């Protein structure tokens, strides 16, 4: 992901949003498998046991997905703010 500490152009922000969305799509399979595993549980005890067994890899994917989503939210807000400012100037 790009360094968002420096000023990004509109094109760079849009490209970063697309890249984050692609990364979310790529990790959908692992998340869906995890959800299917939860759905296969037949009791609360089974769900708790399953959740305890989730590997560090899945936890890492979830953390990364949160980061991707937050980056998308921040960049879209910045783009919307810039658009609103440009519209107000016209």
Buried (B, 14 or more C-beta within 10 A) or exposed (E): EBEBEEEBEEEBBBBBBEBBEEBBEEBEEBBEEBEEBEEEBEEEEEBEEBEEEEEEEBEEBBEBBEEBEEBBEBBEEBBEEEEEEEEEEE
